Amino acid sequence: MSVDVQVIPKCAEKLGLKMHSEEGTEDKPCDIYWHSVFYEDMKDVVKSPDSWVSRFPGMKELARKVALTESIRSMQELFPEEYDFYPKSWAIPAQLKEFKEYCASKKNENWFIVKPNAGTEGKEIYLINSPEQLKSITDKQLVQEYMDEPFLLENEAKFDFRIHVTVKSIDPLSIYIARGGIVRFCAEKYVKPNSSNADKLNAHLTNYVFNKDNPSFTNCVTFEEEPTASKRFLETAFYQIEARGVDAHRMWHEVQMIVVKTVIAMVPELKLHYKNYFRDGPNQNCFQIIGLDILLKKDGTPILLEVNAVPSLMVHHKKNPEDPFTMWSFVGEITEIPLVCDTFLLVLDQLENHYNLLSSNERDVEALNHIASDEDNNSMKIKKDIKPHLYKIFPDRCGAACNHLLFLNEVVHLFTQFTTLKFSMTINLAAIKDFIEKCSLSDIISPEQLEEEYAKINYYFTGQENDTTTELPFHGFVQLLFHLARSKFGLHDNLLHVMQKLLAHCDSSLKNSS
């Protein structure tokens, strides 16, 4: 079943939107095309430039574990103090040697979590405390330092936040965050991993689908049950966390900053994917709901675990495929239906009008009409301070603090000038040699040195030694620029500073050559 098949019809009905199947839309194009995946033939399906599509090309690939880590790695090198919210990570097999060296340098026992690159719902994840415990050294996967001191609440179970975010556009960048989120608890009490309990994943992984079948998992169907359930509202958890001494307002601000910085790290390649996909035709309006999983450290500091490009919006689950009965997610429905409704209103440019209308006409409405639940027949009074479920955090709110982080957008422009094919996602050695010549950088790197550095960088992405034939991805090109910037302008200067000098030098050289 699609991750959102249950929610979309409910939201369309609530807003008075008419739904069509994929087979036909009468004589007019749809205003919104909602798909669970991005189809390669999307341009043939969506023919109106005024329509909106619910997926960005490339978002799913860029949210995968290794690709996300590559994006954040580049930003960590440029802005180390601003990207300290992501655990230390190694892409396997390419960084197996570095991972082994790191483990050998540690005197105390450290635990790591191993995640398959394209895995979902906690599948095939396991814990290790030694490189020798890796089940494969050839499969593409991510190894991360395991955060073994999480913040705990009254049930002593590990938990994380699922933060829902709507990216309305990438150029210009427009990011909205949901006021309400979901807090997911492990079914079993947390104990630091050791050799005897590391395989008890119900104490270490918070994935709802992974935990819901455990006998200790506590489902809820009422507001009264929710504060002690295994799945709670974000607001409830914030209240409970603040009662234990953490400043919830500060924490929420830090979460918003993590959201913005993470999306910014993904934007350069999102732009390349977008331009590559629509290179032969008119651009399309794209938007996407994504989910960020945030863990609280023992001191209340939030860190990013991963990004889900297609977060589950299902509100009914079967414990197993043969079970005729479904389990209703009370918290999921009350959180996710307003999220999707507001996203529809946002792209239709009706979000503010919708809530202004509700606020100017005080009236009684069923709770379903405002926060989603068909099962709850209670009514509530809508007051004049009704706010949308979504609100903009970039460029509003976080823009002033984060605009400078869009630095790599300048590199996208440089990258696309030298790729063999227009808006290609990769660049080959011949194109880089052309770049070196036209940007007057031949004095700092010889052809032999360039091939050596190219192969060295490529090893990180492919795990193949002495490989100069495989083309470099965008962040491989970024790593090459880092090397050139340090070589030309000094190793001891700030990397961002020397990169700014390098880009200015390249811009000047290209203008002169033109």
N, C-alpha and C positions, 0 to 999 in steps of 0.2 A: 504493500500500500504506500502511496506517496506520502511524504512527510507532512503535507499540508492539505490533503484532499478533503479532510473533514472541516477545516476551518474556513476555507475560501468561500464555499456556498453560504455559510452562515453570515459572513461579513458582507457579501454582496447583497443578501436579503435585507440585512439591517440598514444598509445605505441606499436601498432601492436601485441597485445596479442590476442590469439584465445580463445573465450569463449565456454564453454560446459555447457549443462544443468546438473541437478543432476542425470539424468537417465544414463548418460554414458560419458566416456572420451576416447573413442576409446581404444587403447591398452596401453596407457601410463597414469600414474597418473598426475594430474595437478600440476603445480608449486605452485599455490595459490588457496586455497579454501576460498571463501568469503561467509560468512553466516551472517544474521542479528541477529541470536541467536546462543548460543552454544548448540549443540545437544548432548543429553546424549549418542547417539550411534556414536559419532564422530569417535571413534576408528575403527568402521566398515566401515566408509565412506572414511577416509583418512588412507591409508595403507602404504604410502611411508614416511620414516623418513626424507626425504629431502624436503617434501612439507611444505608449510606454511599455517596456519589456522588463520583466521582473528579475532578470539576470544580467550581470556584466560578463562579457567574454573574458575568460581567464581567471575569474575570481575563485572558482573551485580549485584550480591547479595551484594558484598562489597561496591559498589558505592551507595547503597540505603542509605537514610538519617540516619537511626539509626546506621547501621553498620559502616558507614563512621565516625560518631560521636564517636563511641566506639574506633575506631582506633586512631583518633586524640586525644581523651581523654588520652589514655595511653602515647602518645608522649608529650602531654602538661604537664603531671606530671613529666616526665623525663627531658624535655627540655622546661620549661615554657616560656623562653624569645624567643625561636625560633618558637614556635607554638602559637603566639598571634594573628594570622591572621584569626581565626575562631570564630564566635560569640558564646556567652554563650548559651548552649543548654541543653535540658532535654528530655530524652526518656520517653514517656508516653505509658503505665501506670506505668512502674517501678519507675520513678522518680517524680511522681505526688506530693508526700509529699514534696520533696525538692523544687519543683517548687512553691508550695503554700507558703513554708517558705520564699523563696526568695522574692516573691511578697509582703508578709507581712512586710518584712524588709525595703522595699523601701517607702520613704515618697512621692516622686514625682510619677506622672503617667508614667508608662512604657508600651510600646506596644510590642507585641510579634507576631510572624508569626507562624502559625500552618501548618505543612506539613504532609500529609499521607506518611508513610514509603516508599511505592512503587509507589507513584504518579509521573506523568509526565505531561508536558505541562501546568503546573499551575492548574491542576484539583484538586478540593476539598481543595484548600489553602484559608485560611482566617486569618484575624487579630483579636487579642483580647487584652484587657488590664487587664484581671482578669481571674484567673483559673476557675471561675464559668461559663465563657463563652465558655469553651471547649464543643464542640458538642458531644464528646464521651470521656469517661475516661477508656475505655476498648480496643479500637482499637489501634494498634501499630502505633505511630506517633511521630513526632519530633516537639518540641516547641523551637523556637530560639528567642533571643532578636532581635527586629526589628531595623535595622540601619536607624534611622529617620532623619539623616542629610547627605544625599548623595551629591556627587559633581554633579553640574548641568551645562549644557551648555546653548546655546542661546535660545533653545526652552523650557527651564525650565522643561523638562521632565526627570524623572529618567531613568538611563540607566545602562547596565552592559556589560562586555566583555565576549564573548564566545571564549575561548582560546582552539584551537585544539592541541592535543598532541598525538604523536604516541609512544606507549611503544613497543619497538622492542623485548625486552626480559626482564625477571625478574631475571635470574641467569646466567651470570652477568646482573645487572640492566643496561638497555640502554634506555634513554629517549630522544626523539626528539620533538621540538616545532615548530609550523608553524609560519613563519614570519608574515603572514596575518591572521587576525581573523575577527570576526563580532561583531559589536556594536549594541545592541538591545535597542531601546527606548520604553518607555511606550507611549501609544497613547494619553494620557491626561497629562496636566501639573501636576507637583508634589506639593502636599500640605501635611504638616505633618499630620499623622493620628489623627483623633478625633472621637468622637461618631457619628458625622453626615456624615463623609466621609470614614470611615474605610472599608465600603463595596464596594467602587468604585475602584475595583481592577485594572482597566486600568491605574490608576495613581501609582500603587504600584508594579505590576508584569510586568516584561519585556518580558516574553515568547512571541516569535514571533507568534506562532499559536494562542495564547490567544488574541493578540492585532490586528492581521491583518484584522479582520472583523469590527473593530471600524471605524466609519466615519472619525475620526481624524488621522487615520494611513496614513502616506504618503509613498507610494511605489515609487520606482525609476526604470527607465529603461535605463538611460544614466549616464555617468560620471558627466555631468553638474548638474543633479538633485540630485546626491548622497550626497553632503555635508550637505543638509538640510533634508534628508529623515529620516524615522523612523528606517531604517536599514542601517548602514554605514560600510565602511572599517575601520579596526583598525587604519591604518595609518592616515586616515582623522581625526578620533577622537583624536589621539595623538597630531596632529598639533593644533587642536582646544583647547585641554586641556592645551597644553604648552603655547598657547596664553593667557591663563588665569592664568599664573604664576606657573604652576606645571612643575617640571623637568621631562620630558617624559623619558629620558634615565634612570634616577634613578627609576622611576616608573616601567619601563619595566624589569629592573633587579629584582625588588622586586616581580613582577609577576612570573618571571622565578623561583625564589627561592620558591615561594608558590607552583608552579607546582611540583618541585622536592620533596619538603618536604611532599606534599600530597601523591604523589605516593609512597614515602618511607614508609609512615604510613600504606599504604595498602599492601606493599610487603610481610610481614610475613605471612598473611593469604592467599595471592595469591600463595605463595610457597606451603602452606599446601593443598590448593585446587588442584594445579597442580600435586603434588606428589600423592595425593589421587586418582585423576582421572586416572593417567597413571601408577598406582602402579603395574598393572599386564601386562604391555606391554612396548614397547619402547617409549621413550619420543618423543614429537612432537614439532616442531617449531611453536610457537604461537606469534602473535602480535595483537595489538588492537589500534584503534583510539578512544580516549576519549575526552570529552569536559569538561572544567572547567569554571564555571561561577564566574566571579570576579566583585565585586562592588568597586567603589571608594568612600571613605569617603570624607567629606567636605574638609579636609586638603590634599586630594590627595593620602592618604594611601590606597593601595589595600587590600581587604579582600576576603576570599573564601566564596561563598554562598553554592555551592554544586558541585558534580561531576556527569556527565552524561556518563554512560558506553556505550550508543548507541546514540551518537548525531545525530540529523537529518541531512542527506545529500541530502534532497529533494530540487530541484530547481524550481519545479512547484507545486503550491498548489491550491486546490479548496476552494472557500469560504464556500461552503457547499456541501455535497455528491451529491445532485441532480443537481448542477450547471454544465453544459456541458463545461464551459470555465475554464481555469486555470490561475492563477496569477504567472507570472515569477518572481523569485527572482534573480535580476541582481547581487546584492552583494553576494548572496549565491553561484551562479554558478562560479563567478570569484574567489571566495575564496576556494570553496570546491573541484573543479576539480583538481587544482594543488596539493591540499593536498592529495587526493587519488592517483594521478599519482606518486607523490614523494614517497608515502608509498609503492606502488608497486615496484618502482625502488629500494627503500631501502632494502626490504626483498629479492629482486633478486640480491642484491649486484651490482647494476648498477647505483646508484644515482650519484656518482662522475663522472663516465665515461660518463654518459648522458650529464651532464652539461659541462664537459670539451670539449666534441665534439661540443656542441653548441657554446661555447666560442671561439673555435679555427677556426670556420668557420663562419665568419660574413656574414650574408645573410638576406634578407627580408623574413619575415614570417607573416602570418595572426595572429592577436591578439589571435585568438582561439587556435593556436598551442602552445602558451606560457602561456596564463592566462585564457583560457577556454571558451570564449563566442562565441557561434554559431551565435548569432544575430549581433555581432559587426564585420563589414567587413573591418574596418580600419586595416592597417598594421603597424608594428613597426620594428625598426632596432634592432637586437640583438647585444649587445655590448660584449666586452671581459670580462665584470665584472658580467655576469649573475651568479646568485647564486641560489641554490636550495631553494624551498619553505620551506623545512624542514631543521633544523640544530640541531646537538646534544648538549644537555645541561647537560646530565649526562652520563658518568663521566666527560666529557669535560665541561669546563666553571664553572659549579657549584660543581664539584666533590670535590675539595679541601675544600670547605666550608661546605659540607654536608655529607661526608663519615662517620663521627662519628655518624650520625643519624641512621645508619643501625644497631644499637646496638641490637634491638630486634630479629635480625636474629639468634643471639646466643641462645635466648630463644626458638626459633623454634626447634633447635636441641635437647634441653633439653625436650621440650614438646613431641616430637615424640618418645623419648626413653621410655616414660611411658604410652602412650595411649594404650588402650586395643587392638585395631586393628591398624595395621601398617598404618601410615599416616592418622589416623582418625582426624576429625575436632574438636572433643570434648574429654574431659577427665573426668572420673567419680571419685567418692570419694575414692573407693578402690585403684585406680591407684595413687591417690595423697597420700594416706597413705603409699603406697610402695615407692613413691618418698621421702617422709619425712624420712622414715627409712633408705633408701640407701644413702641419702645425709646427714645423721647424723644431723638431725634437730629436733629430738624428744625432745631435752632438752629445746627448746624454745616454743613448742606448744604441749599441751596434746591432746589425741584423742577427748575429749569433746570440747576443745577450737577450734580444727580444724573443727569439724562439725558445730560449731557456726559460725566460719568465712566463711566456705563454703556456708552456708545458707544465710549469710549476702551478700556475693558477688553475689550469684545466684539471689537474689532478684532484683538486678540492671538489670539483663538480662531477667528475667521472670516475675517480679512483683508478684511472689508467695512467701508468707512467710513460713519460716521453711522448705524450699525445699532442701533436700539433695539427692534426687533421680535423678533429672535432671542433666545431665552432663554439665560441664562448657565449654564454648567456649574458644578459645585461649586467648582472652583478659581477660576472667575471671581468667584463670591461671596466666596471667601477674599480675592482681590485687592481687592475693594470694602471688605471689613472692614479690610484693611491701610490703605487710604486714610482711612477714617473714624477709625481708631485714632490715626493720626498727626495728623489734623485736630483731634481733640478733646483729645488728651493731649500733643501736642508732637512736632515732627519730630526733635528731638535725642535723645530718649530711645531706649533699646533697643526694637526692634520687638516682641519677645516681651513685654516689660514693658507696653507700651501696649496690646497685644492682650489681655493678662490683665485690665487695667483696663477695657477696652471690654466684654469678656464679662461681667465682674462688674456693670458698669453695665446691660447689657442684661438680665441675670438679675433685677436689682433692679427695673428698670422693668416687666418682664413680670409679676413678682409683684404689684407695686402695681396694674397695670392689671387683673389678674385679680380 
